Each structure stands twice: as C-alpha cells, then as structure tokens.
Amino acid sequence: MADPGAESEPLLSGARGGGGGGRDCPAGSPGCRGVPVGPGAEARRALCFDQAVVFIEDAIQYRSIHHRVDSSSLRLYRWYYSDACQWILSLTIFLILFLAFIETPSSLTRTADVRYRSAPWQPPCGLTESIELLCLLVFVADVSVKSYLVGWAEFWKNLWLQAYLLVLVVSLLDWTVSLSLVCQEPLRVRRLLRPFFLMQNSSMMKKTLKCLRRSLPEMASVLLLLALHLCLFTMFGMLLFTGEKKDDGQAQERLTYFRNLPEALTSLLVLLTTANNPDVMIPAYSKHRAYAIFFVVFTLIGSLFLMNLLTAIIYNQFRGYLMKSLQTSLLRRRLGTWAAYQVLCSLSAEGGAAAQGVGVKAQDVLQVLHKVQLAGSHKQAIVEKLRSYGGDMMSADEFQKLFHEFDKRVIKQHPPRPEYRSPFLRSAQFLFSHRYFDYLGNLVALGNLVSICVFLVRDADVLPGDRDDFVLGILNCIFILYYLLEMLLKLFALGLRGYLVFLSNVFDGLLTIVLLVLEISTLAVYRFPHPGWKPEMLGLLSLWDMTRLVNMLIVFRFLRIIPSMKLMAVVASTILDLIKNMRAFGGILVVSRAGRAGRWGGARGQPDWWVGELHRRLRMVWGWLLCRKEGPCEGGSGSSRPGSTGPTRSERALSSQVQGLSWSDHAPLGHL
C-alpha cells in the first residue's frame, strides 16, 4: 500500500504526475476548470465527469488518488484497471510461474520416482524462452503504464516500482545470455526473480511483508532468548548424558541424541516443536525416571512459554497493523469521494446554479454513477437514494452519506414460492418447505452413513473380490431414491429459483444427480443386485470400485448437516475465513520456497531431489491461486432483516476509528 502521506499533497496541482506539461490543473484551482483540454465548455464538462468517475472508482477499490487526471491519462487509467486488462496481467503471471513445470528439468511425468517414471519431455531451446519473453514484455508494458500514471516524481518514491523495473532489466539480460549460450547456461538468475511478479501484484502480500518487517525488532528479543535457552540446555544435556557402557541408558542417550554439539542442538530444536517427544528421552528415562525432569523443564520453558510468547507478539503486531491498514483504506475512500465532490462542485459553480461549496446537483451525481464500474446492488441503492433529492443540491455531508452504501451488505431476498390453488398442494408445500423436513433428510443421511460404517467394519478382513455387495447395493439404491425424492419435493415446495438460492441445496442436488447417474450406470453394467452379487469386471471400473465411489460421495454428502447446526456452521465459517485471510501469508511462504526451487537445474540423479521437485513447483504455481485478492478486507455477516442492508459489527467498529475525520477538517482540493 502506498504511503497515506502521499495523499496529502495537492491533488490537481501542476506538479502531480511528474510535471506533465500543463496536463493537470494549476495549484489552488477549484476542480477541473483550469484544464486546457478543449475550446468549449462541453469538453471541460466531460473531463470533470471523467475525473469524478475515476475518483469514485478509486474510492471503491481503496486506491490512491495520486495519479494523472488529464483526459488521455484518465482513459489509460480506466483501461488499465479494467477487468480485461487485469485478467491479461493475471494470466501472464500464471504463465511465467507455470513455466517451471515444463522447463528443464521437466516435472510433467506421472510419478516423481525415478525408478518408475519414463523420460520426461524436454522442450526445444527457444520454446519456453519465447513464452517467457512475451510475459516479460507484458510486464514491461505494465511497469511503463504504472510509472506514467503516477508520474516521475512519485516513481522515485515508490520502491516497489523501482524494484519492478530492476527485476525486469535483470530478467531480460539473463534471457539474452540464455539464448546466446543456446540454453546451456548452468545458472538462470531470472528463475529466482519470477516470484517477485506475483508479490508486487498482490497488495495483501505487500501488507504482510511490511507487517513482518515491523515485527522483527520485537521478535528478535524473544528469538534471542529462545536461542539462549536452547544453547544452555544443549550444553547441560551433553554434560548430563555421559556413560561408558554401551548398554547403559546414559550412553545410549548420548550416542543417539547427544553425540556432539550439532546433533544435541538439533535434537533439542526438534524437541522444541515436540516432534520427537517422547522418543528423545526414552533411553535416559529407561535407566532412571529422574532424567525426565530435564526434558520436562526444557519443554515447559521453550514450548509452553517462549513459543507462546513469540506467537503473542506476532499476533499483536498483525492486529495493530491490520487496524492501521484498514484505517488507511477508509481514509483513501474518504479522499476519493471528497475529490469527486470537489470536481462536481466546480461544475455547479460554472453552471451558475450555486456558489462553490454549496453543493452538487443530484443529476450530475447520477450521470457520474452510470459510468462507474460498481456492483449492481450498491449502484441500485445509491440511485434510489439520489432520486429522493430530485433537483435539489447535495451538501458535502449528504454526498458523504450517499457512499456509506459501500460499507453495507445486501441481504438477498428469497424468490417468491410457487402459488397453488389446491389446499392439499398448499399443505404439502408448507410441509416440504419446513425445516423439520431438512432434519428428516439429515437423519436419513446419518442412517446411510451408519450402514456404510457397519459394512466396512464387517468386511474389513475380506478381499474386494470375495465381498458380497447384495445388501449394501440394495441399501444404496433405496437411499439414493430417497435423496432424489427429497430433491424433487423441495423443488415442488420452493420452486427452481428458491431451491437454487440456498448453497446447501445446490450442493445436495449436484451430489444427488451424480449418485443417481452412478447408480444407473452400475445397474446397467452389472444388472440388479442379487445374493452372491460378485460379477467379473466390466467396463472401466469393477463393481467394488463403483460401490466405493458411491459410498465416498454419500459420505461427502453428509456435510449437508453443517448449515442445520448453528454452532457447527459458525465453526465452519470461521475456518473458511481463516483460510481466506491466511492466503497472503501462505503466498509469501510459497514465494520463498519457489525462489530456492528455481536456481539450478538440480541433481537429476538423486531420487530425493526428484521427489521434492514436483512439490516445490506445485506450491509455486498454487501460490497464484492463494494470493490474488481484491479489496482490503472481507468477512462477517449482514443484517438479519430480509431485504435490508446494514453494516456489520466489525465494519461499524472500524468506521468509528475514522469518524473524527470530518469533511470540514479536510483542506480544499488544491491542498489535498
């Protein structure tokens, strides 16, 4: 995230954008009236509208407003942040990371074990290099556009842009060396630098790195204390565990875990993570129980005190930095909406409708909103609010409250249920749409799961070819028919749209259809179940394989009970939110691992290297799926009132942190 102090500089001054030769308004000019873009007022009016649109989009996406605002730059700016352009950039990052799979040494084999794998396909020299060159050219265009939009002066303040340019220069030079040596170079430096393209394009990863950097001073003191604790107990253990006889417990402890200083340090370091507990103390404990005191004291001090203290410091730093980051994001939103308000104020002043500062026309705001890329639900709520003003002027406070809709969550209203005239059908609709009908389905699913467990326990020692699947096949047919009947009855009660509104119904319905298709396929290939149902294998899968697949899907379908249990639903949603919030930190780990994975071609004759290479490269490409994140925060639940919008508790708490920043406290636009 850019430094929020950068947003305190003049927004539309001539210096903005690196002195673009009169492209921006002079300092102190109200809005866009001083921009020489055309001879007529219509051109100036269109420019003002474009500026307001961009400022509002910056506020929505929490972007800095420190960029060029002339007509051509605004078109380039909106094109750069369009969905198509960002999709191309995302695809380019994915491609340059995916090259690790097909470059020498290639990982495109069925197995990583050198004993069973065939010779991998080796791409000819120039194939992967051509793809890499295209990706690097896209990155060159990316850094060029970014540098132009922020201006030359801001470029020298932005270390990420400077590092971006440096990495591209080094990568292009290394690419040239590779071609000049006909792809036979022993070291490719650009492979080390590829993860940087993922990092610089993820705002969350940048925030996480910055937080880690700020946490290092406080972490260093605890790490030093932890290292001292480890060294003292290492020396004490080497002095304690000595013995001359080979069958002595002390001697076994010394020879196994405390032979020398590196082995003793490693043993206690592993014990700090409790990975070798209690194996590390068994030889000494077998001689005398008192030796366990050494290991218990070490574990209590190291694992239960120092490690927890380190975790608390990291948590405290991340919590404080997260709050500061969210406050900065909210401030960016306020600055973006304030800049849009000032621009629209200049339009009202030029039109002679009112003096500057009185307000903006609701029609002008409505015209701007039609051009803004905004979610349909939020845009609809803001438009409805705007229409209530009619032709009146909007003050600064009213304009500010207008964009509070961004901080609210929309609760979707359920589609209307089908209406039936028959009293019997209405009674059936009420019955099958009741929550007790869902409870009955959960009970039936539990019975299906119990039946599968019974047969797994009973046939645990029976070979797959000797099993009689007659009873289990009959039970599966009955349960799947019930699942189909349940889905049809819910469709009858809720209607198609009402059924698809609930994700649990979509999950349940898809699995039911898959189970029905598998069951029909099984009956078509292996006929109906009968006693001694053990046919020979026909088609792609044997009868036991088909049964196993059906049973696994049935077990997976049992997850449908999660929405029905509130406590379990809260725990599940918390776990999912935790996974989403850890994506940026996980991406940093991926990047650090990927940097070490791409330095050299590797010792291709070592089986251990081949086993680990595929996993390292998988993590490198999978980091792309972890780290792409839009917006600074998400999560929470909305209002419980159907059809209403309301801020969540966390959003209200965060918004209260910046309530003191009243709009009257802001300087005029020329001094922002």
PyMOL commands that set and color helices and strands:
alter all, ss='L'
color gray80, all
select helices_A, chain A and resi 4-8+16-19+41-60+71-80+83-102+127-150+152-157+159-180+189-200+203-240+249-257+261-272+279-287+289-350+362-371+376-387+396-407+423-432+435-458+464-466+470-501+503-526+543-564+566-581+583-597+607-627+649-656+663-665+669-671
alter helices_A, ss='H'
color red, helices_A
select strands_A, chain A and resi 360-361+393-394+409-410+645-646
alter strands_A, ss='S'
color yellow, strands_A
deselect
rebuild
show_as cartoon
